[in-house]
Amino acid sequence: MGTVSTVRDDRDVRQGGMVTIAGLYAAHRVRLVRLAVLLVDDQETAEDVVQDVFARLHRHWVRLRDHDRALAYLQRAVVNSCRSALRRRRSARQYVAPHEPASSGPETSVLLAEEHREVLVALDRLPGRQREVLVLRYWSDLTESEIAEVMRVSPG
């Protein structure tokens, strides 16, 4: 795997002072999967999205113009890939009857406190773009300008 000069995020794992794709993966994969889970509401799809994004980054690493922006690229790519996954899911539901989720069992109520379930239900009711903004702000702790950059919209 290739190496780059530096990345501005000091949390990246470095080898010999150089940031590697493996270092980015080790340092940020879990956080990116959590971001994707909040957007697609499915652990397996979220893991697939993040894995695909890292695979694309690896394939195009030498063509990446500004290696210092690799983490921003990953965040943007995860958000965009989640959008694509949701579009595919929506298209598939047009051809297949919607599946009714099983009622919550006792293990579900143990896993999440009532307030967490309420937040997830409220997030699920929001339009996709609003959900993305909230997840990027409060889960990923991005600033308004960083969110605008990831979503490719103007701040404000």
C-alpha positions as CSV (number, residue, x, y, z in Angstrom):
1,M,0.0,0.0,0.0
2,G,1.1,3.5,-0.8
3,T,2.2,6.2,1.6
4,V,1.7,9.9,1.7
5,S,3.3,12.9,3.2
6,T,0.9,13.9,6.0
7,V,-2.7,14.1,7.0
8,R,-3.9,16.9,9.2
9,D,-5.7,14.6,11.6
10,D,-3.1,13.6,14.3
11,R,-5.2,10.5,15.2
12,D,-4.0,8.8,12.0
13,V,-1.7,5.8,12.5
14,R,1.7,6.6,11.0
15,Q,4.5,4.4,10.0
16,G,7.9,6.1,9.8
17,G,6.2,9.5,9.9
18,M,4.1,8.6,6.8
19,V,0.4,8.0,6.7
20,T,-0.7,4.8,5.0
21,I,-4.0,3.6,3.8
22,A,-3.7,0.8,6.4
23,G,-3.2,3.5,9.0
24,L,-6.2,5.4,7.9
25,Y,-8.2,2.1,8.0
26,A,-7.1,1.2,11.5
27,A,-7.7,4.7,12.8
28,H,-11.0,5.6,11.2
29,R,-12.8,2.4,10.0
30,V,-15.0,2.0,13.2
31,R,-16.0,5.6,13.2
32,L,-16.9,5.5,9.5
33,V,-18.9,2.3,10.0
34,R,-20.8,4.0,12.8
35,L,-21.5,7.0,10.6
36,A,-22.8,4.7,7.9
37,V,-25.0,2.7,10.3
38,L,-26.7,5.9,11.3
39,L,-27.4,6.8,7.7
40,V,-28.5,3.4,6.3
41,D,-29.7,1.8,9.6
42,D,-28.1,-1.5,8.8
43,Q,-24.8,-2.8,10.2
44,E,-24.0,-5.1,7.3
45,T,-24.7,-2.5,4.6
46,A,-22.7,0.0,6.6
47,E,-19.7,-2.3,6.8
48,D,-19.9,-3.0,3.1
49,V,-20.1,0.7,2.3
50,V,-17.0,1.5,4.3
51,Q,-15.1,-1.4,2.9
52,D,-15.9,-0.4,-0.6
53,V,-14.9,3.2,0.0
54,F,-11.5,2.1,1.4
55,A,-11.1,-0.3,-1.6
56,R,-11.8,2.6,-4.0
57,L,-9.3,4.8,-2.1
58,H,-6.7,2.2,-2.4
59,R,-7.3,1.8,-6.2
60,H,-7.1,5.5,-6.8
61,W,-4.5,6.5,-4.2
62,V,-1.8,7.6,-6.7
63,R,-4.4,9.7,-8.5
64,L,-5.6,11.4,-5.3
65,R,-4.4,15.1,-5.8
66,D,-4.2,16.1,-2.1
67,H,-3.3,13.2,0.2
68,D,-3.8,15.6,3.1
69,R,-7.6,15.4,2.3
70,A,-7.8,11.6,2.4
71,L,-10.0,11.6,5.6
72,A,-12.4,14.2,4.1
73,Y,-12.6,12.1,0.9
74,L,-13.4,9.0,3.0
75,Q,-16.2,10.8,4.9
76,R,-17.7,12.3,1.7
77,A,-17.5,8.9,-0.1
78,V,-19.2,7.1,2.8
79,V,-22.0,9.6,2.8
80,N,-22.4,9.4,-1.0
81,S,-22.2,5.6,-0.9
82,C,-24.9,5.5,1.8
83,R,-27.1,7.6,-0.4
84,S,-26.6,5.1,-3.2
85,A,-27.4,2.2,-1.0
86,L,-30.6,3.9,0.1
87,R,-31.5,4.6,-3.5
88,R,-31.0,0.9,-4.4
89,R,-33.0,-0.1,-1.3
90,R,-35.8,2.2,-2.3
91,S,-35.8,0.8,-5.8
92,A,-35.8,-2.7,-4.6
93,R,-38.8,-2.0,-2.3
94,Q,-40.8,-0.8,-5.3
95,Y,-40.7,-4.4,-6.7
96,V,-40.9,-6.3,-3.4
97,A,-43.6,-6.0,-0.7
98,P,-42.1,-4.1,2.3
99,H,-40.9,-6.3,5.0
100,E,-42.5,-5.8,8.4
101,P,-39.8,-5.8,11.1
102,A,-40.2,-8.2,14.0
103,S,-41.6,-6.6,17.1
104,S,-39.1,-5.5,19.6
105,G,-38.2,-8.3,22.0
106,P,-36.8,-8.0,25.5
107,E,-33.2,-8.2,24.2
108,T,-33.8,-5.1,22.1
109,S,-35.1,-3.1,25.0
110,V,-32.0,-4.1,27.0
111,L,-29.7,-3.0,24.3
112,L,-30.9,0.5,23.9
113,A,-32.2,2.9,26.6
114,E,-35.6,4.5,25.8
115,E,-34.0,7.9,25.0
116,H,-31.7,6.3,22.4
117,R,-34.6,4.5,20.7
118,E,-36.5,7.8,20.6
119,V,-33.5,9.5,19.0
120,L,-33.2,6.8,16.4
121,V,-36.9,6.9,15.7
122,A,-36.7,10.7,15.3
123,L,-33.7,10.4,13.0
124,D,-35.5,7.8,10.9
125,R,-38.4,10.2,10.4
126,L,-36.2,13.0,9.0
127,P,-35.5,13.4,5.3
128,G,-32.2,11.9,4.2
129,R,-30.2,15.1,3.9
130,Q,-31.3,16.4,7.3
131,R,-30.4,13.1,8.8
132,E,-27.0,13.3,7.2
133,V,-26.3,16.8,8.6
134,L,-27.3,15.8,12.1
135,V,-25.2,12.6,12.0
136,L,-22.2,14.4,10.7
137,R,-22.6,17.2,13.3
138,Y,-23.4,15.3,16.4
139,W,-22.0,11.9,15.7
140,S,-18.9,12.7,13.7
141,D,-18.4,16.0,15.5
142,L,-17.8,18.0,12.3
143,T,-18.0,21.7,12.1
144,E,-20.6,23.5,9.9
145,S,-17.9,24.2,7.2
146,E,-16.7,20.6,7.3
147,I,-20.2,19.3,6.9
148,A,-20.8,21.6,4.0
149,E,-17.5,20.3,2.4
150,V,-18.5,16.7,2.9
151,M,-22.0,17.2,1.5
152,R,-20.7,19.6,-1.2
153,V,-23.1,22.4,-0.2
154,S,-22.6,26.0,0.9
155,P,-22.3,26.5,4.7
156,G,-25.3,27.9,6.4
